[in-house]
Amino acid sequence: MKLRTLLLLSAVPVFLLAAGGCRKPAAPAKVDALRNAYDVEVDSNDATHMIPLSYQQAQGKRIFYADCVWCHADSTPAGPSNRSNLTPVPPLLSDGTVLNAVSDDYMKNVITLGGSAMGKSAMMPPWGRTLSPEDVKSVIAYVRAVAQPPYQAPPLAGSAYTREGTASSPSK
């Protein structure tokens, strides 16, 4: 009886160690970008993909749907847009192939000064007296967020204070 009890008591810790040792460590929890987003926008190329937006980008979305959607989208919340009736046809605001190539400053000037001031279509009105500078920045941030292909910010230009050996370092 003592031997059986001793074997049973010694087998229990071995079993617990063996069972616990086979366990895989828990995978780290994945961070969901949509949980931390202020708002979302449906990807124009994939309706199942949601693009998370920051507060500034969400403000740009609000302005876009109030003022820009009529000419810079194929459809609006109210139905078809007027884009196809314009000559030249303005770019879609999600068209990264066109808008990723221009700088934020250029976009700001086109929005605030209008198309004709920048050598573009006179059909693009100047929004500089309607939108605040912060509103214009928000629209640009929204355009960059929804661009397809995704926008890649250009690398910052080097300065005289970059490390030696780069193209922008001063000559000795």
PyMOL CGO cylinders between C-alpha atoms (Angstrom):
from pymol import cmd
from pymol.cgo import CYLINDER

trace = [
    CYLINDER, 0.00, 0.00, 0.00, 2.81, 2.36, 0.90, 0.3, 1, 1, 1, 1, 1, 1,
    CYLINDER, 2.81, 2.36, 0.90, 4.55, 1.62, -2.38, 0.3, 1, 1, 1, 1, 1, 1,
    CYLINDER, 4.55, 1.62, -2.38, 1.39, 2.29, -4.37, 0.3, 1, 1, 1, 1, 1, 1,
    CYLINDER, 1.39, 2.29, -4.37, 0.80, 5.61, -2.58, 0.3, 1, 1, 1, 1, 1, 1,
    CYLINDER, 0.80, 5.61, -2.58, 4.45, 6.59, -3.05, 0.3, 1, 1, 1, 1, 1, 1,
    CYLINDER, 4.45, 6.59, -3.05, 4.27, 5.81, -6.79, 0.3, 1, 1, 1, 1, 1, 1,
    CYLINDER, 4.27, 5.81, -6.79, 1.01, 7.72, -7.13, 0.3, 1, 1, 1, 1, 1, 1,
    CYLINDER, 1.01, 7.72, -7.13, 2.34, 10.76, -5.28, 0.3, 1, 1, 1, 1, 1, 1,
    CYLINDER, 2.34, 10.76, -5.28, 5.55, 10.79, -7.33, 0.3, 1, 1, 1, 1, 1, 1,
    CYLINDER, 5.55, 10.79, -7.33, 3.65, 10.39, -10.63, 0.3, 1, 1, 1, 1, 1, 1,
    CYLINDER, 3.65, 10.39, -10.63, 1.40, 13.42, -10.04, 0.3, 1, 1, 1, 1, 1, 1,
    CYLINDER, 1.40, 13.42, -10.04, 4.24, 16.04, -10.05, 0.3, 1, 1, 1, 1, 1, 1,
    CYLINDER, 4.24, 16.04, -10.05, 5.87, 14.37, -13.09, 0.3, 1, 1, 1, 1, 1, 1,
    CYLINDER, 5.87, 14.37, -13.09, 2.53, 14.46, -14.94, 0.3, 1, 1, 1, 1, 1, 1,
    CYLINDER, 2.53, 14.46, -14.94, 1.99, 18.14, -14.05, 0.3, 1, 1, 1, 1, 1, 1,
    CYLINDER, 1.99, 18.14, -14.05, 5.49, 19.06, -15.20, 0.3, 1, 1, 1, 1, 1, 1,
    CYLINDER, 5.49, 19.06, -15.20, 5.06, 17.16, -18.45, 0.3, 1, 1, 1, 1, 1, 1,
    CYLINDER, 5.06, 17.16, -18.45, 1.64, 18.69, -19.14, 0.3, 1, 1, 1, 1, 1, 1,
    CYLINDER, 1.64, 18.69, -19.14, 2.85, 22.20, -18.36, 0.3, 1, 1, 1, 1, 1, 1,
    CYLINDER, 2.85, 22.20, -18.36, 6.00, 21.81, -20.44, 0.3, 1, 1, 1, 1, 1, 1,
    CYLINDER, 6.00, 21.81, -20.44, 4.01, 20.99, -23.58, 0.3, 1, 1, 1, 1, 1, 1,
    CYLINDER, 4.01, 20.99, -23.58, 2.15, 24.23, -23.51, 0.3, 1, 1, 1, 1, 1, 1,
    CYLINDER, 2.15, 24.23, -23.51, 3.02, 26.79, -26.15, 0.3, 1, 1, 1, 1, 1, 1,
    CYLINDER, 3.02, 26.79, -26.15, 3.50, 30.35, -24.95, 0.3, 1, 1, 1, 1, 1, 1,
    CYLINDER, 3.50, 30.35, -24.95, 0.61, 32.63, -25.79, 0.3, 1, 1, 1, 1, 1, 1,
    CYLINDER, 0.61, 32.63, -25.79, 1.07, 34.71, -28.92, 0.3, 1, 1, 1, 1, 1, 1,
    CYLINDER, 1.07, 34.71, -28.92, 1.26, 38.46, -28.31, 0.3, 1, 1, 1, 1, 1, 1,
    CYLINDER, 1.26, 38.46, -28.31, -2.02, 40.24, -28.92, 0.3, 1, 1, 1, 1, 1, 1,
    CYLINDER, -2.02, 40.24, -28.92, -2.22, 41.97, -32.29, 0.3, 1, 1, 1, 1, 1, 1,
    CYLINDER, -2.22, 41.97, -32.29, -2.81, 45.69, -32.19, 0.3, 1, 1, 1, 1, 1, 1,
    CYLINDER, -2.81, 45.69, -32.19, -5.82, 46.67, -34.27, 0.3, 1, 1, 1, 1, 1, 1,
    CYLINDER, -5.82, 46.67, -34.27, -5.13, 50.01, -35.97, 0.3, 1, 1, 1, 1, 1, 1,
    CYLINDER, -5.13, 50.01, -35.97, -8.87, 50.57, -36.45, 0.3, 1, 1, 1, 1, 1, 1,
    CYLINDER, -8.87, 50.57, -36.45, -9.44, 50.54, -32.66, 0.3, 1, 1, 1, 1, 1, 1,
    CYLINDER, -9.44, 50.54, -32.66, -7.23, 53.61, -32.23, 0.3, 1, 1, 1, 1, 1, 1,
    CYLINDER, -7.23, 53.61, -32.23, -8.52, 55.42, -35.32, 0.3, 1, 1, 1, 1, 1, 1,
    CYLINDER, -8.52, 55.42, -35.32, -10.64, 58.53, -34.99, 0.3, 1, 1, 1, 1, 1, 1,
    CYLINDER, -10.64, 58.53, -34.99, -12.55, 57.59, -38.16, 0.3, 1, 1, 1, 1, 1, 1,
    CYLINDER, -12.55, 57.59, -38.16, -12.19, 55.21, -41.10, 0.3, 1, 1, 1, 1, 1, 1,
    CYLINDER, -12.19, 55.21, -41.10, -12.50, 55.39, -44.87, 0.3, 1, 1, 1, 1, 1, 1,
    CYLINDER, -12.50, 55.39, -44.87, -13.26, 52.50, -47.18, 0.3, 1, 1, 1, 1, 1, 1,
    CYLINDER, -13.26, 52.50, -47.18, -10.39, 51.77, -49.57, 0.3, 1, 1, 1, 1, 1, 1,
    CYLINDER, -10.39, 51.77, -49.57, -11.47, 52.79, -53.07, 0.3, 1, 1, 1, 1, 1, 1,
    CYLINDER, -11.47, 52.79, -53.07, -9.84, 49.68, -54.58, 0.3, 1, 1, 1, 1, 1, 1,
    CYLINDER, -9.84, 49.68, -54.58, -10.94, 47.12, -51.95, 0.3, 1, 1, 1, 1, 1, 1,
    CYLINDER, -10.94, 47.12, -51.95, -14.26, 47.60, -50.18, 0.3, 1, 1, 1, 1, 1, 1,
    CYLINDER, -14.26, 47.60, -50.18, -13.27, 45.09, -47.47, 0.3, 1, 1, 1, 1, 1, 1,
    CYLINDER, -13.27, 45.09, -47.47, -10.24, 47.17, -46.44, 0.3, 1, 1, 1, 1, 1, 1,
    CYLINDER, -10.24, 47.17, -46.44, -10.75, 50.08, -44.05, 0.3, 1, 1, 1, 1, 1, 1,
    CYLINDER, -10.75, 50.08, -44.05, -8.21, 52.89, -43.85, 0.3, 1, 1, 1, 1, 1, 1,
    CYLINDER, -8.21, 52.89, -43.85, -7.77, 54.25, -40.30, 0.3, 1, 1, 1, 1, 1, 1,
    CYLINDER, -7.77, 54.25, -40.30, -7.86, 58.05, -40.08, 0.3, 1, 1, 1, 1, 1, 1,
    CYLINDER, -7.86, 58.05, -40.08, -6.41, 60.37, -37.46, 0.3, 1, 1, 1, 1, 1, 1,
    CYLINDER, -6.41, 60.37, -37.46, -8.38, 63.35, -36.17, 0.3, 1, 1, 1, 1, 1, 1,
    CYLINDER, -8.38, 63.35, -36.17, -6.80, 65.70, -38.73, 0.3, 1, 1, 1, 1, 1, 1,
    CYLINDER, -6.80, 65.70, -38.73, -7.46, 63.27, -41.58, 0.3, 1, 1, 1, 1, 1, 1,
    CYLINDER, -7.46, 63.27, -41.58, -11.07, 62.84, -40.41, 0.3, 1, 1, 1, 1, 1, 1,
    CYLINDER, -11.07, 62.84, -40.41, -11.50, 66.62, -40.51, 0.3, 1, 1, 1, 1, 1, 1,
    CYLINDER, -11.50, 66.62, -40.51, -10.15, 66.57, -44.07, 0.3, 1, 1, 1, 1, 1, 1,
    CYLINDER, -10.15, 66.57, -44.07, -12.67, 63.83, -44.90, 0.3, 1, 1, 1, 1, 1, 1,
    CYLINDER, -12.67, 63.83, -44.90, -15.48, 66.02, -43.54, 0.3, 1, 1, 1, 1, 1, 1,
    CYLINDER, -15.48, 66.02, -43.54, -14.37, 68.97, -45.70, 0.3, 1, 1, 1, 1, 1, 1,
    CYLINDER, -14.37, 68.97, -45.70, -13.88, 66.71, -48.73, 0.3, 1, 1, 1, 1, 1, 1,
    CYLINDER, -13.88, 66.71, -48.73, -17.43, 65.36, -48.50, 0.3, 1, 1, 1, 1, 1, 1,
    CYLINDER, -17.43, 65.36, -48.50, -18.80, 68.88, -48.05, 0.3, 1, 1, 1, 1, 1, 1,
    CYLINDER, -18.80, 68.88, -48.05, -16.88, 70.70, -50.79, 0.3, 1, 1, 1, 1, 1, 1,
    CYLINDER, -16.88, 70.70, -50.79, -14.59, 68.54, -52.94, 0.3, 1, 1, 1, 1, 1, 1,
    CYLINDER, -14.59, 68.54, -52.94, -16.54, 65.34, -53.59, 0.3, 1, 1, 1, 1, 1, 1,
    CYLINDER, -16.54, 65.34, -53.59, -18.61, 66.89, -56.38, 0.3, 1, 1, 1, 1, 1, 1,
    CYLINDER, -18.61, 66.89, -56.38, -15.59, 67.13, -58.70, 0.3, 1, 1, 1, 1, 1, 1,
    CYLINDER, -15.59, 67.13, -58.70, -12.96, 64.79, -57.21, 0.3, 1, 1, 1, 1, 1, 1,
    CYLINDER, -12.96, 64.79, -57.21, -14.95, 61.54, -56.80, 0.3, 1, 1, 1, 1, 1, 1,
    CYLINDER, -14.95, 61.54, -56.80, -16.90, 59.28, -59.13, 0.3, 1, 1, 1, 1, 1, 1,
    CYLINDER, -16.90, 59.28, -59.13, -19.89, 59.23, -56.81, 0.3, 1, 1, 1, 1, 1, 1,
    CYLINDER, -19.89, 59.23, -56.81, -21.17, 61.28, -53.91, 0.3, 1, 1, 1, 1, 1, 1,
    CYLINDER, -21.17, 61.28, -53.91, -23.44, 60.50, -50.98, 0.3, 1, 1, 1, 1, 1, 1,
    CYLINDER, -23.44, 60.50, -50.98, -26.19, 62.16, -53.04, 0.3, 1, 1, 1, 1, 1, 1,
    CYLINDER, -26.19, 62.16, -53.04, -25.51, 60.16, -56.22, 0.3, 1, 1, 1, 1, 1, 1,
    CYLINDER, -25.51, 60.16, -56.22, -23.22, 60.61, -59.23, 0.3, 1, 1, 1, 1, 1, 1,
    CYLINDER, -23.22, 60.61, -59.23, -20.66, 63.41, -59.18, 0.3, 1, 1, 1, 1, 1, 1,
    CYLINDER, -20.66, 63.41, -59.18, -20.11, 66.13, -61.77, 0.3, 1, 1, 1, 1, 1, 1,
    CYLINDER, -20.11, 66.13, -61.77, -16.56, 64.94, -62.50, 0.3, 1, 1, 1, 1, 1, 1,
    CYLINDER, -16.56, 64.94, -62.50, -17.32, 63.43, -65.91, 0.3, 1, 1, 1, 1, 1, 1,
    CYLINDER, -17.32, 63.43, -65.91, -18.84, 66.73, -67.12, 0.3, 1, 1, 1, 1, 1, 1,
    CYLINDER, -18.84, 66.73, -67.12, -15.65, 68.73, -66.51, 0.3, 1, 1, 1, 1, 1, 1,
    CYLINDER, -15.65, 68.73, -66.51, -12.88, 69.35, -69.01, 0.3, 1, 1, 1, 1, 1, 1,
    CYLINDER, -12.88, 69.35, -69.01, -10.18, 68.53, -68.18, 0.3, 1, 1, 1, 1, 1, 1,
    CYLINDER, -10.18, 68.53, -68.18, -11.41, 65.78, -65.88, 0.3, 1, 1, 1, 1, 1, 1,
    CYLINDER, -11.41, 65.78, -65.88, -10.04, 66.48, -62.38, 0.3, 1, 1, 1, 1, 1, 1,
    CYLINDER, -10.04, 66.48, -62.38, -8.10, 63.72, -60.63, 0.3, 1, 1, 1, 1, 1, 1,
    CYLINDER, -8.10, 63.72, -60.63, -9.81, 61.52, -58.07, 0.3, 1, 1, 1, 1, 1, 1,
    CYLINDER, -9.81, 61.52, -58.07, -8.61, 62.47, -54.61, 0.3, 1, 1, 1, 1, 1, 1,
    CYLINDER, -8.61, 62.47, -54.61, -7.64, 58.84, -54.03, 0.3, 1, 1, 1, 1, 1, 1,
    CYLINDER, -7.64, 58.84, -54.03, -5.58, 58.68, -57.26, 0.3, 1, 1, 1, 1, 1, 1,
    CYLINDER, -5.58, 58.68, -57.26, -2.10, 58.27, -55.86, 0.3, 1, 1, 1, 1, 1, 1,
    CYLINDER, -2.10, 58.27, -55.86, -0.57, 57.87, -59.31, 0.3, 1, 1, 1, 1, 1, 1,
    CYLINDER, -0.57, 57.87, -59.31, -1.31, 61.56, -59.94, 0.3, 1, 1, 1, 1, 1, 1,
    CYLINDER, -1.31, 61.56, -59.94, -1.37, 63.20, -56.51, 0.3, 1, 1, 1, 1, 1, 1,
    CYLINDER, -1.37, 63.20, -56.51, 1.54, 61.35, -54.89, 0.3, 1, 1, 1, 1, 1, 1,
    CYLINDER, 1.54, 61.35, -54.89, 3.86, 63.08, -57.36, 0.3, 1, 1, 1, 1, 1, 1,
    CYLINDER, 3.86, 63.08, -57.36, 3.01, 66.61, -56.16, 0.3, 1, 1, 1, 1, 1, 1,
    CYLINDER, 3.01, 66.61, -56.16, 4.23, 68.21, -52.95, 0.3, 1, 1, 1, 1, 1, 1,
    CYLINDER, 4.23, 68.21, -52.95, 2.05, 69.30, -50.06, 0.3, 1, 1, 1, 1, 1, 1,
    CYLINDER, 2.05, 69.30, -50.06, 2.97, 72.93, -50.78, 0.3, 1, 1, 1, 1, 1, 1,
    CYLINDER, 2.97, 72.93, -50.78, 1.83, 72.60, -54.39, 0.3, 1, 1, 1, 1, 1, 1,
    CYLINDER, 1.83, 72.60, -54.39, -1.46, 71.03, -53.27, 0.3, 1, 1, 1, 1, 1, 1,
    CYLINDER, -1.46, 71.03, -53.27, -1.91, 73.81, -50.72, 0.3, 1, 1, 1, 1, 1, 1,
    CYLINDER, -1.91, 73.81, -50.72, -1.43, 76.42, -53.44, 0.3, 1, 1, 1, 1, 1, 1,
    CYLINDER, -1.43, 76.42, -53.44, -3.85, 74.74, -55.85, 0.3, 1, 1, 1, 1, 1, 1,
    CYLINDER, -3.85, 74.74, -55.85, -6.49, 74.52, -53.10, 0.3, 1, 1, 1, 1, 1, 1,
    CYLINDER, -6.49, 74.52, -53.10, -6.07, 78.05, -51.76, 0.3, 1, 1, 1, 1, 1, 1,
    CYLINDER, -6.07, 78.05, -51.76, -5.34, 79.92, -55.01, 0.3, 1, 1, 1, 1, 1, 1,
    CYLINDER, -5.34, 79.92, -55.01, -7.42, 77.83, -57.42, 0.3, 1, 1, 1, 1, 1, 1,
    CYLINDER, -7.42, 77.83, -57.42, -6.55, 75.98, -60.58, 0.3, 1, 1, 1, 1, 1, 1,
    CYLINDER, -6.55, 75.98, -60.58, -6.05, 78.93, -62.92, 0.3, 1, 1, 1, 1, 1, 1,
    CYLINDER, -6.05, 78.93, -62.92, -3.49, 80.55, -60.58, 0.3, 1, 1, 1, 1, 1, 1,
    CYLINDER, -3.49, 80.55, -60.58, -1.42, 77.37, -60.77, 0.3, 1, 1, 1, 1, 1, 1,
    CYLINDER, -1.42, 77.37, -60.77, -1.73, 76.77, -64.51, 0.3, 1, 1, 1, 1, 1, 1,
    CYLINDER, -1.73, 76.77, -64.51, -4.45, 74.17, -64.04, 0.3, 1, 1, 1, 1, 1, 1,
    CYLINDER, -4.45, 74.17, -64.04, -8.14, 74.19, -64.91, 0.3, 1, 1, 1, 1, 1, 1,
    CYLINDER, -8.14, 74.19, -64.91, -10.06, 77.38, -64.16, 0.3, 1, 1, 1, 1, 1, 1,
    CYLINDER, -10.06, 77.38, -64.16, -12.90, 75.12, -63.02, 0.3, 1, 1, 1, 1, 1, 1,
    CYLINDER, -12.90, 75.12, -63.02, -11.01, 74.56, -59.74, 0.3, 1, 1, 1, 1, 1, 1,
    CYLINDER, -11.01, 74.56, -59.74, -12.13, 77.47, -57.55, 0.3, 1, 1, 1, 1, 1, 1,
    CYLINDER, -12.13, 77.47, -57.55, -9.85, 79.14, -55.00, 0.3, 1, 1, 1, 1, 1, 1,
    CYLINDER, -9.85, 79.14, -55.00, -10.77, 77.94, -51.49, 0.3, 1, 1, 1, 1, 1, 1,
    CYLINDER, -10.77, 77.94, -51.49, -8.33, 80.25, -49.66, 0.3, 1, 1, 1, 1, 1, 1,
    CYLINDER, -8.33, 80.25, -49.66, -11.05, 82.56, -48.35, 0.3, 1, 1, 1, 1, 1, 1,
    CYLINDER, -11.05, 82.56, -48.35, -13.43, 79.73, -47.51, 0.3, 1, 1, 1, 1, 1, 1,
    CYLINDER, -13.43, 79.73, -47.51, -11.12, 77.27, -45.81, 0.3, 1, 1, 1, 1, 1, 1,
    CYLINDER, -11.12, 77.27, -45.81, -8.71, 78.08, -43.00, 0.3, 1, 1, 1, 1, 1, 1,
    CYLINDER, -8.71, 78.08, -43.00, -5.04, 77.08, -43.37, 0.3, 1, 1, 1, 1, 1, 1,
    CYLINDER, -5.04, 77.08, -43.37, -5.71, 74.27, -40.88, 0.3, 1, 1, 1, 1, 1, 1,
    CYLINDER, -5.71, 74.27, -40.88, -8.64, 73.06, -43.01, 0.3, 1, 1, 1, 1, 1, 1,
    CYLINDER, -8.64, 73.06, -43.01, -6.38, 72.96, -46.08, 0.3, 1, 1, 1, 1, 1, 1,
    CYLINDER, -6.38, 72.96, -46.08, -3.77, 70.93, -44.14, 0.3, 1, 1, 1, 1, 1, 1,
    CYLINDER, -3.77, 70.93, -44.14, -6.53, 68.54, -43.07, 0.3, 1, 1, 1, 1, 1, 1,
    CYLINDER, -6.53, 68.54, -43.07, -7.70, 68.02, -46.66, 0.3, 1, 1, 1, 1, 1, 1,
    CYLINDER, -7.70, 68.02, -46.66, -4.12, 67.31, -47.76, 0.3, 1, 1, 1, 1, 1, 1,
    CYLINDER, -4.12, 67.31, -47.76, -3.67, 64.87, -44.85, 0.3, 1, 1, 1, 1, 1, 1,
    CYLINDER, -3.67, 64.87, -44.85, -6.88, 63.09, -45.92, 0.3, 1, 1, 1, 1, 1, 1,
    CYLINDER, -6.88, 63.09, -45.92, -5.75, 62.92, -49.56, 0.3, 1, 1, 1, 1, 1, 1,
    CYLINDER, -5.75, 62.92, -49.56, -2.43, 61.41, -48.45, 0.3, 1, 1, 1, 1, 1, 1,
    CYLINDER, -2.43, 61.41, -48.45, -4.20, 58.87, -46.22, 0.3, 1, 1, 1, 1, 1, 1,
    CYLINDER, -4.20, 58.87, -46.22, -6.56, 57.52, -48.89, 0.3, 1, 1, 1, 1, 1, 1,
    CYLINDER, -6.56, 57.52, -48.89, -4.13, 57.62, -51.85, 0.3, 1, 1, 1, 1, 1, 1,
    CYLINDER, -4.13, 57.62, -51.85, -3.92, 54.42, -53.89, 0.3, 1, 1, 1, 1, 1, 1,
    CYLINDER, -3.92, 54.42, -53.89, -1.14, 53.44, -54.32, 0.3, 1, 1, 1, 1, 1, 1,
    CYLINDER, -1.14, 53.44, -54.32, -0.32, 54.54, -50.77, 0.3, 1, 1, 1, 1, 1, 1,
    CYLINDER, -0.32, 54.54, -50.77, 1.57, 57.79, -50.38, 0.3, 1, 1, 1, 1, 1, 1,
    CYLINDER, 1.57, 57.79, -50.38, 5.23, 57.56, -49.41, 0.3, 1, 1, 1, 1, 1, 1,
    CYLINDER, 5.23, 57.56, -49.41, 6.53, 60.77, -47.88, 0.3, 1, 1, 1, 1, 1, 1,
    CYLINDER, 6.53, 60.77, -47.88, 9.78, 61.93, -49.51, 0.3, 1, 1, 1, 1, 1, 1,
    CYLINDER, 9.78, 61.93, -49.51, 12.88, 61.65, -47.35, 0.3, 1, 1, 1, 1, 1, 1,
    CYLINDER, 12.88, 61.65, -47.35, 13.81, 64.85, -45.59, 0.3, 1, 1, 1, 1, 1, 1,
    CYLINDER, 13.81, 64.85, -45.59, 16.39, 66.85, -47.44, 0.3, 1, 1, 1, 1, 1, 1,
    CYLINDER, 16.39, 66.85, -47.44, 19.81, 66.74, -45.86, 0.3, 1, 1, 1, 1, 1, 1,
    CYLINDER, 19.81, 66.74, -45.86, 21.31, 69.77, -44.22, 0.3, 1, 1, 1, 1, 1, 1,
    CYLINDER, 21.31, 69.77, -44.22, 24.77, 71.00, -43.34, 0.3, 1, 1, 1, 1, 1, 1,
    CYLINDER, 24.77, 71.00, -43.34, 24.33, 69.16, -40.04, 0.3, 1, 1, 1, 1, 1, 1,
    CYLINDER, 24.33, 69.16, -40.04, 24.04, 65.66, -41.52, 0.3, 1, 1, 1, 1, 1, 1,
    CYLINDER, 24.04, 65.66, -41.52, 26.79, 63.19, -40.83, 0.3, 1, 1, 1, 1, 1, 1,
    CYLINDER, 26.79, 63.19, -40.83, 29.92, 63.24, -42.89, 0.3, 1, 1, 1, 1, 1, 1,
    CYLINDER, 29.92, 63.24, -42.89, 30.02, 61.26, -46.10, 0.3, 1, 1, 1, 1, 1, 1,
    CYLINDER, 30.02, 61.26, -46.10, 26.55, 62.16, -47.32, 0.3, 1, 1, 1, 1, 1, 1,
    CYLINDER, 26.55, 62.16, -47.32, 25.92, 64.18, -50.44, 0.3, 1, 1, 1, 1, 1, 1,
    CYLINDER, 25.92, 64.18, -50.44, 24.79, 67.19, -48.47, 0.3, 1, 1, 1, 1, 1, 1,
    CYLINDER, 24.79, 67.19, -48.47, 27.76, 67.40, -46.13, 0.3, 1, 1, 1, 1, 1, 1,
    CYLINDER, 27.76, 67.40, -46.13, 29.88, 70.51, -46.59, 0.3, 1, 1, 1, 1, 1, 1,
    CYLINDER, 29.88, 70.51, -46.59, 33.21, 70.20, -48.41, 0.3, 1, 1, 1, 1, 1, 1,
    CYLINDER, 33.21, 70.20, -48.41, 36.37, 70.35, -46.40, 0.3, 1, 1, 1, 1, 1, 1,
]
cmd.load_cgo(trace, "trace")
